[in-house]
Amino acid sequence: MPNLANFKELELELRLELELELELELELELELELELELELELELELELELELELEPELELEPELELRLELEPELELEPEPELELRLELELDT
């Protein structure tokens, strides 16, 4: 029965070929999904950028703004001993 053996071999080859085609199709679908996800991410990033550009500058809360106006500006001066130590280190 050589015909039956040839038929089985041909059937096996066709199944393998079909399986390879299905795998390729799956890979293509996955690539397409990835591309769509990337496009969606880019769109979301662009939307966020636009929102940030259109969003008005944040304003300080009124009580914080008032406190800033009422408090005098702080002038930081180095402590005398630190200033002296710095001078001594620079001299050596």
Beta strands, then each sheet from edge to edge (+ up, - down):
end
